[in-house]
Amino acid sequence: MERTCRLLLLLSTLVYCSLGQGGASLSVSPDRSQFFEFESVSLSCEVQGNSTGWRVMRNAERGNLSECSTDWGKHQGSSCIVSLIPSSSGVYWCESGSGEHSNAVNITVHVGAVILESPALPVTEGYSVTLRCRYQGTPSDLTAVFYKDGSLIRAETTGEITIPAVSKSDEGLYKCSSSKGESPESWMTVTDAGPTPIPSPAVPVLSMSTPIPSPAVPVLSMSLPRLLCSILVGSPYLLVTIILLVKGCRSRTQG
């Protein structure tokens, strides 16, 4: 019974450790959601921990679900390079052999004369974002009109608009138009900036008569399963030594 309990503890610790290393995110370069036909995009899975088994997947507009290097894309190192054609439009993400998924990115391949350069990946609150109306060729007039959720924002003679510090209210569908045509719409996602760090208190000036307090004993912030995970995974020799010691003790007890 005692041996069974020890094995269950070991297995639960290793499972806990592996679950904490399963996260992944899809990286897109260049980071934009619209492309002209025959342009290329590089997609890669950024994995925390072991990257073995992760692959780039696509669900095309026609509903065809497949992975890179089947009938589209080619592997180049850890990236999937896609030469874009209209049928490349769809949703892309990373997927592991066990069915875990990363964030998903929507990519549109446009055969018209105008696209909107907007970020495919989420933008963090407070950061600056530039949306640009891009044309096939080099037009003499760069003036473009920008829209959000179907409503006019404003026209810009430079062909681009900058949001100096994005907020959640800037999230939505964007498009642009010009004398050359109109771009498709693309969704821009804005994520929370996270909690503001609390500034450290000022260090008090101690006089010679002020007793210096003893340093407090640091509190271990790592939970027991995390601690066991670090010991067992990071020190396999220690694990083997413990197992041999347990076997030796049991042999002496039975002898």
FENVEN-V691507 format. One record per residue. N is the residue number from 1. OMEGA is omega in radians with two decimals (none if undefined). D_FIRST is the distance of its C-alpha to the first C-alpha in whole Angstrom. Layout:
# FENVEN-V691507
n=N omega=OMEGA d_first=D_FIRST
n=N omega=OMEGA d_first=D_FIRST
This chain:
# FENVEN-V691507
n=1 omega=-3.13 d_first=0
n=2 omega=3.14 d_first=4
n=3 omega=3.12 d_first=5
n=4 omega=3.12 d_first=5
n=5 omega=3.13 d_first=6
n=6 omega=3.12 d_first=9
n=7 omega=3.12 d_first=10
n=8 omega=3.10 d_first=11
n=9 omega=3.14 d_first=13
n=10 omega=-3.11 d_first=14
n=11 omega=-3.13 d_first=15
n=12 omega=3.11 d_first=17
n=13 omega=3.14 d_first=19
n=14 omega=3.10 d_first=20
n=15 omega=3.11 d_first=21
n=16 omega=3.14 d_first=23
n=17 omega=-3.09 d_first=25
n=18 omega=3.12 d_first=26
n=19 omega=-3.14 d_first=27
n=20 omega=-3.08 d_first=29
n=21 omega=-3.02 d_first=31
n=22 omega=-3.06 d_first=32
n=23 omega=3.10 d_first=36
n=24 omega=3.06 d_first=39
n=25 omega=3.13 d_first=43
n=26 omega=3.10 d_first=46
n=27 omega=-3.10 d_first=48
n=28 omega=3.12 d_first=52
n=29 omega=-0.04 d_first=55
n=30 omega=-3.06 d_first=58
n=31 omega=3.02 d_first=56
n=32 omega=-3.02 d_first=58
n=33 omega=3.14 d_first=58
n=34 omega=-3.12 d_first=61
n=35 omega=2.96 d_first=63
n=36 omega=3.08 d_first=66
n=37 omega=3.11 d_first=66
n=38 omega=2.98 d_first=65
n=39 omega=-3.13 d_first=64
n=40 omega=3.07 d_first=60
n=41 omega=3.12 d_first=57
n=42 omega=-3.14 d_first=54
n=43 omega=3.13 d_first=50
n=44 omega=3.14 d_first=47
n=45 omega=3.07 d_first=44
n=46 omega=-2.98 d_first=43
n=47 omega=3.03 d_first=39
n=48 omega=-3.10 d_first=36
n=49 omega=-3.07 d_first=34
n=50 omega=-3.10 d_first=34
n=51 omega=-3.11 d_first=37
n=52 omega=3.07 d_first=36
n=53 omega=3.11 d_first=37
n=54 omega=-3.13 d_first=39
n=55 omega=3.11 d_first=42
n=56 omega=-3.11 d_first=45
n=57 omega=3.10 d_first=46
n=58 omega=2.97 d_first=49
n=59 omega=-3.08 d_first=50
n=60 omega=-3.11 d_first=54
n=61 omega=3.13 d_first=56
n=62 omega=3.11 d_first=57
n=63 omega=3.13 d_first=53
n=64 omega=3.14 d_first=52
n=65 omega=-3.11 d_first=48
n=66 omega=-3.14 d_first=48
n=67 omega=-3.11 d_first=47
n=68 omega=3.11 d_first=49
n=69 omega=2.99 d_first=51
n=70 omega=3.05 d_first=51
n=71 omega=3.10 d_first=54
n=72 omega=3.08 d_first=55
n=73 omega=3.06 d_first=54
n=74 omega=-3.13 d_first=53
n=75 omega=3.04 d_first=51
n=76 omega=-3.00 d_first=52
n=77 omega=3.12 d_first=49
n=78 omega=-3.08 d_first=47
n=79 omega=3.03 d_first=49
n=80 omega=-3.13 d_first=51
n=81 omega=-3.08 d_first=54
n=82 omega=2.99 d_first=56
n=83 omega=-2.88 d_first=60
n=84 omega=3.00 d_first=61
n=85 omega=-3.08 d_first=62
n=86 omega=-3.13 d_first=63
n=87 omega=3.09 d_first=60
n=88 omega=3.12 d_first=58
n=89 omega=3.13 d_first=58
n=90 omega=-3.12 d_first=54
n=91 omega=-3.12 d_first=51
n=92 omega=3.09 d_first=49
n=93 omega=3.06 d_first=45
n=94 omega=-3.12 d_first=42
n=95 omega=3.13 d_first=40
n=96 omega=3.12 d_first=36
n=97 omega=3.14 d_first=35
n=98 omega=3.06 d_first=32
n=99 omega=3.09 d_first=35
n=100 omega=-3.09 d_first=35
n=101 omega=3.02 d_first=39
n=102 omega=2.98 d_first=41
n=103 omega=3.13 d_first=44
n=104 omega=-3.12 d_first=47
n=105 omega=3.11 d_first=50
n=106 omega=3.14 d_first=53
n=107 omega=3.14 d_first=56
n=108 omega=3.07 d_first=60
n=109 omega=-3.02 d_first=62
n=110 omega=3.13 d_first=66
n=111 omega=3.12 d_first=69
n=112 omega=-3.04 d_first=71
n=113 omega=-3.04 d_first=73
n=114 omega=2.97 d_first=71
n=115 omega=3.07 d_first=67
n=116 omega=3.06 d_first=66
n=117 omega=3.11 d_first=64
n=118 omega=-3.06 d_first=61
n=119 omega=3.07 d_first=57
n=120 omega=-3.12 d_first=55
n=121 omega=3.14 d_first=52
n=122 omega=3.12 d_first=51
n=123 omega=-3.13 d_first=53
n=124 omega=3.11 d_first=52
n=125 omega=3.10 d_first=54
n=126 omega=-3.13 d_first=57
n=127 omega=3.11 d_first=57
n=128 omega=3.14 d_first=61
n=129 omega=3.07 d_first=61
n=130 omega=3.05 d_first=64
n=131 omega=-3.01 d_first=65
n=132 omega=3.02 d_first=67
n=133 omega=-3.05 d_first=70
n=134 omega=-3.02 d_first=70
n=135 omega=2.95 d_first=73
n=136 omega=-3.07 d_first=73
n=137 omega=-3.11 d_first=76
n=138 omega=-3.12 d_first=78
n=139 omega=3.11 d_first=79
n=140 omega=-3.14 d_first=82
n=141 omega=-3.11 d_first=81
n=142 omega=-3.07 d_first=78
n=143 omega=3.14 d_first=78
n=144 omega=3.10 d_first=75
n=145 omega=-3.07 d_first=74
n=146 omega=-3.12 d_first=70
n=147 omega=3.02 d_first=69
n=148 omega=-3.13 d_first=65
n=149 omega=3.09 d_first=64
n=150 omega=-3.12 d_first=68
n=151 omega=-3.13 d_first=69
n=152 omega=3.00 d_first=72
n=153 omega=3.06 d_first=71
n=154 omega=3.07 d_first=74
n=155 omega=3.13 d_first=76
n=156 omega=3.14 d_first=75
n=157 omega=3.14 d_first=78
n=158 omega=-3.13 d_first=76
n=159 omega=3.13 d_first=73
n=160 omega=3.14 d_first=70
n=161 omega=-3.10 d_first=69
n=162 omega=3.00 d_first=67
n=163 omega=-2.99 d_first=64
n=164 omega=3.13 d_first=64
n=165 omega=-3.05 d_first=61
n=166 omega=3.06 d_first=59
n=167 omega=-3.12 d_first=57
n=168 omega=-3.14 d_first=56
n=169 omega=3.13 d_first=59
n=170 omega=3.12 d_first=60
n=171 omega=3.14 d_first=57
n=172 omega=-3.13 d_first=59
n=173 omega=-3.12 d_first=61
n=174 omega=3.01 d_first=63
n=175 omega=3.09 d_first=66
n=176 omega=3.09 d_first=70
n=177 omega=3.12 d_first=73
n=178 omega=3.11 d_first=76
n=179 omega=-3.14 d_first=79
n=180 omega=-3.11 d_first=78
n=181 omega=-3.08 d_first=75
n=182 omega=3.13 d_first=72
n=183 omega=2.94 d_first=68
n=184 omega=3.06 d_first=65
n=185 omega=3.06 d_first=63
n=186 omega=3.14 d_first=60
n=187 omega=3.04 d_first=57
n=188 omega=-3.13 d_first=57
n=189 omega=3.10 d_first=53
n=190 omega=-3.14 d_first=53
n=191 omega=-3.14 d_first=50
n=192 omega=3.12 d_first=49
n=193 omega=-3.11 d_first=50
n=194 omega=-3.11 d_first=47
n=195 omega=3.09 d_first=47
n=196 omega=-3.14 d_first=50
n=197 omega=3.13 d_first=48
n=198 omega=-3.11 d_first=49
n=199 omega=3.13 d_first=51
n=200 omega=3.13 d_first=50
n=201 omega=3.13 d_first=52
n=202 omega=3.14 d_first=55
n=203 omega=-3.12 d_first=55
n=204 omega=3.09 d_first=56
n=205 omega=-3.09 d_first=59
n=206 omega=3.05 d_first=58
n=207 omega=-3.09 d_first=61
n=208 omega=-3.10 d_first=61
n=209 omega=-3.11 d_first=61
n=210 omega=3.13 d_first=58
n=211 omega=3.12 d_first=54
n=212 omega=-3.11 d_first=52
n=213 omega=3.09 d_first=49
n=214 omega=3.14 d_first=46
n=215 omega=3.14 d_first=44
n=216 omega=3.10 d_first=41
n=217 omega=-3.12 d_first=37
n=218 omega=3.13 d_first=36
n=219 omega=-3.14 d_first=34
n=220 omega=-3.09 d_first=31
n=221 omega=-3.11 d_first=32
n=222 omega=3.12 d_first=29
n=223 omega=-3.11 d_first=26
n=224 omega=3.12 d_first=22
n=225 omega=3.11 d_first=21
n=226 omega=3.13 d_first=25
n=227 omega=3.11 d_first=25
n=228 omega=3.12 d_first=21
n=229 omega=-3.13 d_first=23
n=230 omega=-3.10 d_first=26
n=231 omega=-3.04 d_first=24
n=232 omega=-3.10 d_first=22
n=233 omega=-3.08 d_first=25
n=234 omega=-3.09 d_first=28
n=235 omega=-3.13 d_first=26
n=236 omega=3.13 d_first=25
n=237 omega=3.09 d_first=26
n=238 omega=3.13 d_first=24
n=239 omega=3.13 d_first=21
n=240 omega=3.14 d_first=21
n=241 omega=-3.14 d_first=22
n=242 omega=-3.13 d_first=19
n=243 omega=3.13 d_first=16
n=244 omega=3.12 d_first=19
n=245 omega=3.14 d_first=18
n=246 omega=3.12 d_first=15
n=247 omega=-3.14 d_first=15
n=248 omega=3.13 d_first=18
n=249 omega=3.13 d_first=16
n=250 omega=3.13 d_first=14
n=251 omega=-3.14 d_first=17
n=252 omega=-3.12 d_first=19
n=253 omega=3.13 d_first=16
n=254 omega=3.11 d_first=16
n=255 omega=none d_first=20
